[in-house]
Amino acid sequence: MVTNGQNVTTLALRPREAAQALGISPRTLWALTAPRGPIPCVRIGHGRRRSVLYPVDALRRWLSQQAGSEDREQ
């Protein structure tokens, strides 16, 4: 989990923050987001107030899985 400057633990990131943390574009993140792709997200709210959040722990697990699959391919 990530701690911001106010000692508050960040549980989830907004799409731009998640893309920046992964080093990819927001468009690439969206293409890889479930159900189209393997990156898990949480959709909250409804209508115009609907938000997509990416749990930090889920992003770390996904990234570790990707690193592991690249090791097996080499």
C-alpha positions in Angstrom: 0.0 0.0 0.0 1.0 3.6 -0.6 1.3 6.2 2.1 0.8 9.8 1.1 2.2 12.9 2.8 -0.5 13.0 5.4 0.2 9.4 6.7 -3.0 8.1 5.0 -2.7 4.7 3.4 -3.9 4.8 -0.2 -5.9 1.6 -0.9 -6.7 2.3 -4.5 -5.6 4.6 -7.4 -7.6 6.5 -10.0 -6.9 5.5 -13.6 -4.3 8.2 -14.3 -2.5 7.5 -11.1 -2.5 3.7 -11.8 -1.3 4.2 -15.3 1.6 6.4 -14.1 2.5 3.9 -11.4 2.7 1.1 -14.0 4.5 3.3 -16.5 1.9 2.9 -19.2 -0.6 5.3 -20.8 -4.1 5.6 -19.4 -5.4 4.3 -22.8 -3.2 1.1 -22.5 -4.4 0.7 -18.9 -8.0 0.9 -20.0 -7.4 -1.7 -22.7 -5.9 -4.0 -20.1 -8.7 -3.5 -17.5 -11.1 -6.3 -16.7 -13.4 -7.5 -18.3 -11.4 -6.8 -21.5 -8.1 -7.6 -20.0 -6.4 -9.0 -16.9 -6.0 -5.9 -14.7 -8.6 -5.9 -11.9 -10.5 -2.8 -11.0 -13.4 -1.8 -8.8 -16.3 0.2 -10.2 -18.2 2.2 -7.7 -21.2 4.6 -7.9 -23.7 4.8 -10.8 -24.6 7.1 -13.7 -22.4 10.1 -14.1 -20.9 9.7 -10.7 -19.4 6.3 -11.5 -15.7 5.9 -10.8 -13.1 3.2 -11.6 -10.5 2.5 -9.0 -7.5 0.2 -9.1 -6.7 -1.5 -5.7 -2.9 -1.0 -5.0 -2.6 -4.6 -3.8 -4.3 -6.0 -7.0 -2.0 -3.9 -9.2 1.1 -5.3 -7.3 -0.1 -8.9 -7.7 -0.8 -8.4 -11.4 2.6 -6.9 -12.0 4.3 -9.7 -10.1 2.4 -12.2 -12.2 3.6 -10.5 -15.3 7.2 -10.4 -14.2 6.9 -14.1 -13.4 5.5 -15.0 -16.8 8.3 -13.1 -18.6 10.9 -15.1 -16.6 9.2 -18.4 -17.7 9.3 -17.3 -21.4 13.0 -16.7 -21.4 
